Amino acid sequence: MIRVATTLARLLGGEPVPTGSLPAGVEVRRSRLVPWIGGRLSGMGRPAAAVTLGRGILVHPSARPVDRLIRHEIGQVRQGEQ
């Protein structure tokens, strides 16, 4: 399941976003659609800053991929692997 979600993140995301060091196999990409859907489904009424799919982190274009956000999403990656 993780592989399928990671592949979806690659297909739905744009170009990779340069970030600091990441765990092996984790990619950060820009995406407008997936964070928008995630924000709507969570009841936020606006796009989520980022959404994790498998080992892919999709960051909304309006969000800056700062360390705090990326660390939070890496925690989501790890949680999904347990």
WOJOVEN-V554692 format. One record per residue. RES is the residue in three letters. PSI is psi in whole degrees, 0 to 359 (NA if undefined). D_CENTER is the distance of its C-alpha to the mean C-alpha in Angstrom with 1 decimal. Layout:
res = {RES & RES}
psi = {PSI & PSI}
d_center = {D_CENTER & D_CENTER}
//
This chain:
res = {MET & ILE & ARG & VAL & ALA & THR & THR & LEU & ALA & ARG & LEU & LEU & GLY & GLY & GLU & PRO & VAL & PRO & THR & GLY & SER & LEU & PRO & ALA & GLY & VAL & GLU & VAL & ARG & ARG & SER & ARG & LEU & VAL & PRO & TRP & ILE & GLY & GLY & ARG & LEU & SER & GLY & MET & GLY & ARG & PRO & ALA & ALA & ALA & VAL & THR & LEU & GLY & ARG & GLY & ILE & LEU & VAL & HIS & PRO & SER & ALA & ARG & PRO & VAL & ASP & ARG & LEU & ILE & ARG & HIS & GLU & ILE & GLY & GLN & VAL & ARG & GLN & GLY & GLU & GLN}
psi = {322 & 319 & 318 & 313 & 320 & 319 & 318 & 319 & 319 & 318 & 322 & 343 & 163 & 216 & 149 & 146 & 126 & 128 & 180 & 203 & 139 & 153 & 154 & 133 & 355 & 133 & 144 & 127 & 159 & 144 & 134 & 318 & 308 & 313 & 328 & 312 & 315 & 318 & 318 & 315 & 331 & 357 & 11 & 334 & 7 & 166 & 146 & 152 & 321 & 155 & 142 & 129 & 108 & 239 & 17 & 135 & 120 & 117 & 131 & 143 & 333 & 350 & 143 & 131 & 66 & 162 & 318 & 315 & 314 & 319 & 318 & 313 & 325 & 323 & 323 & 322 & 312 & 319 & 320 & 339 & 350 & NA}
d_center = {16.0 & 13.3 & 14.4 & 14.3 & 10.8 & 9.8 & 12.3 & 11.0 & 7.6 & 10.2 & 12.5 & 10.6 & 8.8 & 11.3 & 12.6 & 11.0 & 10.7 & 13.3 & 12.6 & 14.9 & 15.4 & 12.6 & 13.7 & 15.0 & 13.0 & 9.5 & 8.2 & 6.3 & 7.0 & 8.2 & 8.4 & 10.9 & 11.4 & 8.5 & 7.9 & 11.7 & 12.3 & 10.2 & 12.3 & 15.4 & 15.2 & 14.9 & 17.9 & 16.7 & 18.3 & 15.8 & 12.2 & 9.7 & 8.6 & 4.9 & 3.8 & 3.7 & 6.1 & 8.7 & 8.1 & 5.3 & 2.1 & 3.0 & 5.4 & 8.6 & 11.6 & 13.5 & 11.4 & 12.3 & 10.0 & 12.7 & 13.2 & 13.1 & 9.7 & 8.4 & 11.0 & 10.0 & 6.6 & 8.8 & 11.1 & 9.1 & 8.9 & 12.6 & 13.5 & 12.5 & 14.6 & 17.6}
//
